Amino acid sequence: MFAAYTHFLFHRKAEDFKSNYWCFNPDHEGRSCGEMPPEELGKAAGAVVSSFSELAELANYHQVSREELERSFKDSTLVELATDVDLDDFERVATFARGGSRRKIKVPRMFREVEIEAEFWDCVILLLHFKGEDHFVTAKHRKAGTKPDLRFKPGKIYTYHYKDVPKSDLELLFPNVRISMTNKDKLMMSVPAIGAGAAVLAKVGGQFVLLIVAVALAMGWNWLRHQIDPLEQHNSVQALAALSAVFTIVLALAGFAFKQWNTYKNKRNNFLKLVAENLFYRNLATNQSVFSRLLDSAEEEECKEAMLVFYHLLANPGPAVTAAELDATIEAWMRGKFGSVVDFDIQGPIDHLGRIQGRDRSGKMTPLLTVDEAGRLQIPGLDDALHILDDLWDTAYGYNQAPPA
């Protein structure tokens, strides 16, 4: 009965969220929100972010601070990339994580795979509210009268849900991340390039010197012949030979430049492929489906926590205990029952049970949990608790129709 009533309460949260999110959902099909006043849009966006944060905390996620994000942007675990995320592209950013572990993984380094130990989040949820289209219009677009070619819809709110995310690779979850090679990769490409370039120059250098000498001699000989006989036509054979030599040198240098550019392109494509594969297998949901999963998780966590509190108070009918004592009891029970070390948040379920009240067997309005002046926790008996829940169901919708005359 308690789980059903909790589901009823979260159904209201779901409906409130949907009434605010439809206008910011990038996958929405239907009526447009273009005529909605800006102040109403801002209020709705704030309500979406507020609902997202509330559900995340109820689902036992904790918010990742701006400092943690920026520190993660500087480090790397899965791929050694130079990345850049412009947080100024967003009106609002909310990042939450849950769980955590250290594990050994194999990652590509240099020309082989190495095993490293890294810290992971079990789950990460991300909300990104992009700024409007005007923010992404550059002076070049204004001059040409064109719109920017974007992979996202400006002004919309995107949400993502990932699993097993390295704590040092959070920037790879952002859709506007820009990827480039690290200084080490640039050095590894530039050293062979310098060697290959030197070989090309050595190969064509002799031809280039001979070309200069030949051109100089040809120009001097033609000048001398012109002085002797001004009417004699210039010999175009030397000019053709000179042009052929120049063309050979230019072609060799162009081929070398193309080879280096192609090497860089292949390196970058391999980087992007690795990032895409890692994100693909870690993605659990996007946009509105993230809220559906988050809502379900928050409902389940709230229900389990409240039941743990009520159960341990009911199963230990001795002297009344305080919140701190009950918190220690539940954490010890979790270790013994499941072998899990859990930092139980006792205040949340206490407040939740204290807000739920109805009529007990005597007809008296009674909450499912009370805290006396000394901070000791008390609950009604099981039969009274069932009566309270039954009374809640009878009055859940608050509709009273007068009997017919």
Secondary structure by P-SEA (a helix, b strand, c coil): caaaaaaaaaaaaaaaaaaccccccccccccccccccaaaaaaaaaaaaaaaaaaaaaaccccccaaaaaaaaacccccccccccccccccbbbbbbcbbbbbbbbbbcccbbbbbbbccccbbbbbbbcccccccccaaaaaacccccccccccbbbbbbbccccccccccccccbbbbbcaaaaaaaaaaaaaaaaaaaaaaaaaaaaaaaaaaaaaaaaaaaaaacccccccaaaaaaaaaaaaaaaaaaaaaaaaaaaaaaaaaaaaaaaaaaaaaaaccccaaaaaaaaaaaaaaaaaaaaaaaaaaaaacccccccaaaaaaaaaaaaaaacccccccaaaaaaaaaaacccccccccccccccccccbbbbbccaaaaaaaaaaaaaacccccccccc
